[in-house]
Amino acid sequence: MSNPSSAAKRGKAGPSIPRGHSLGEFRTHAEASDLVNRLVQGDLAANKISIVGHDLVLVERVRSRLGYGRVAGSGALTGFWLGVIFALIIGAGVQVGADDTITYAPQEFMAVVLMAAGGGMLFSILRFVASKNRRGFLSSQMPVASRYEVIVPEQDAVQARKVLDLASSSE
């Protein structure tokens, strides 16, 4: 078990919220990134700039309905690729005769690939049936902040303001 105070003594404290001078607040991350780009182009050290998101919420966007067809197709595709890899590893369809002649039977290779695709399809459908009551849709999740703040250390605030003033006067 580690002691939190010993970790801090070694300088390996966990992540913390940056403190310093706020150069502005923005509604979108893209707006905050634009300001950071101007600061970096003005030769302010990039490792001294932070973008802090406030009021984080988890947004889940529903992408599509999840049905048997989609599940079967996805499972078959996964099984197909696993079958191709397995067939290549074991050398399915390649036969070496007693007189060192090599023959190739593509139907054996395809049999391994199709059996793997069928197995992948079956496995995916069974897994979907077992969890059908939980989710009937595909979605993606991402954290989003309601506002973003660009922060630099207090000792670099004057230089950052100069860079921003030069950038705004040249526009």
C-alpha positions in Angstrom: 0.0 0.0 0.0 1.4 3.4 -0.9 1.4 6.4 1.4 0.0 9.5 -0.3 2.4 11.8 1.6 5.4 9.8 0.4 4.2 10.2 -3.3 3.9 13.9 -2.8 7.5 14.1 -1.4 8.9 12.4 -4.5 7.1 15.0 -6.7 4.7 12.4 -8.2 1.5 13.9 -6.9 -1.7 13.1 -8.8 -3.2 15.4 -11.3 -4.4 18.8 -10.1 -6.3 21.7 -11.4 -4.0 24.3 -12.9 -3.7 27.6 -11.1 -2.7 30.9 -12.6 -3.9 33.7 -14.8 -7.1 33.2 -16.8 -6.8 34.5 -20.4 -10.4 34.0 -21.2 -13.5 31.7 -21.1 -15.1 30.1 -24.1 -18.2 28.2 -24.9 -16.5 25.6 -27.1 -13.3 23.7 -27.0 -12.5 24.9 -30.5 -12.6 28.6 -29.5 -10.2 27.8 -26.6 -7.9 25.9 -28.9 -7.7 28.8 -31.3 -6.5 31.0 -28.4 -3.9 28.4 -27.5 -2.7 28.2 -31.1 -2.2 32.0 -31.1 -0.2 31.7 -27.9 2.0 28.9 -29.2 2.6 30.7 -32.5 3.7 33.7 -30.4 6.4 31.6 -28.8 4.8 31.0 -25.5 5.9 27.6 -24.1 3.1 25.2 -24.9 3.7 23.1 -21.8 2.7 26.1 -19.6 -0.8 26.5 -21.2 -3.8 24.7 -19.9 -7.4 24.4 -21.1 -9.7 23.7 -18.2 -13.3 22.5 -18.8 -15.9 23.5 -16.2 -19.2 21.9 -15.4 -18.6 18.6 -17.1 -21.5 16.4 -18.2 -21.5 13.0 -19.9 -23.3 13.2 -23.2 -24.4 9.9 -24.8 -25.4 10.2 -28.5 -27.6 7.4 -29.8 -26.2 6.4 -33.3 -28.6 3.7 -34.4 -30.9 0.9 -33.5 -29.3 -2.5 -32.7 -31.1 -5.4 -34.2 -30.4 -9.0 -35.2 -29.2 -8.1 -38.7 -26.6 -5.7 -37.5 -25.4 -8.0 -34.7 -25.2 -11.0 -37.1 -23.3 -8.9 -39.7 -20.8 -7.6 -37.2 -20.2 -11.0 -35.7 -19.7 -12.5 -39.2 -17.2 -9.8 -40.1 -15.2 -10.3 -36.9 -15.3 -14.1 -37.4 -14.3 -13.8 -41.0 -11.1 -11.8 -40.1 -10.3 -14.2 -37.3 -10.8 -17.1 -39.7 -8.4 -15.5 -42.3 -5.7 -15.1 -39.7 -6.2 -18.6 -38.3 -6.2 -20.1 -41.8 -3.0 -18.3 -42.7 -1.3 -19.4 -39.5 -2.2 -23.1 -39.9 -1.7 -23.1 -43.6 -5.2 -24.3 -44.5 -5.4 -25.5 -48.1 -1.7 -26.0 -48.5 -0.6 -29.6 -48.9 3.0 -30.9 -49.3 3.3 -34.2 -51.2 5.8 -37.0 -50.5 7.9 -35.8 -53.4 8.0 -32.2 -52.0 5.4 -30.9 -54.4 3.2 -28.2 -53.0 -0.5 -28.0 -53.9 -3.1 -25.5 -52.9 -6.7 -26.2 -52.3 -8.5 -22.9 -51.9 -11.8 -24.6 -50.9 -10.1 -25.8 -47.7 -8.9 -22.2 -46.9 -12.4 -20.8 -47.6 -14.0 -23.6 -45.5 -12.0 -22.5 -42.4 -12.8 -18.8 -43.1 -16.6 -19.5 -43.6 -16.8 -21.7 -40.4 -15.1 -18.9 -38.4 -17.5 -16.3 -39.8 -20.5 -18.5 -39.0 -19.1 -19.1 -35.5 -18.6 -15.4 -35.0 -22.1 -14.7 -36.2 -23.6 -17.4 -33.8 -21.6 -16.1 -30.9 -22.6 -12.5 -31.4 -26.3 -13.4 -31.8 -26.2 -15.5 -28.6 -24.5 -12.7 -26.7 -27.1 -10.2 -28.0 -30.0 -12.5 -27.0 -28.5 -12.8 -23.5 -28.3 -9.0 -23.1 -31.3 -7.9 -25.3 -33.3 -6.4 -22.4 -30.5 -4.0 -21.5 -29.8 -2.1 -24.7 -31.4 -2.1 -28.1 -29.3 0.7 -29.6 -25.7 1.7 -30.4 -24.3 4.9 -28.8 -21.1 6.7 -28.0 -20.3 8.6 -24.9 -18.1 11.6 -24.3 -17.6 14.2 -21.6 -18.5 17.8 -22.5 -17.9 21.0 -20.6 -20.3 23.9 -20.5 -17.4 26.4 -20.7 -13.6 26.2 -21.2 -11.0 28.5 -19.6 -7.4 29.0 -20.9 -4.9 29.4 -18.0 -1.2 30.2 -17.9 1.1 30.5 -14.8 1.1 34.0 -13.2 4.7 34.6 -14.1 3.9 34.1 -17.8 0.7 36.2 -17.9 2.4 39.4 -19.1 4.1 37.6 -21.9 0.8 35.8 -22.9 -1.0 39.2 -23.0 1.7 40.7 -25.2 1.4 37.7 -27.6 -2.3 38.1 -27.7 -2.1 41.9 -28.2 0.4 41.4 -31.1 -1.8 38.7 -32.6 -4.9 40.9 -32.5 -3.2 44.0 -33.9 -1.8 42.0 -36.9 -5.3 40.7 -37.8 
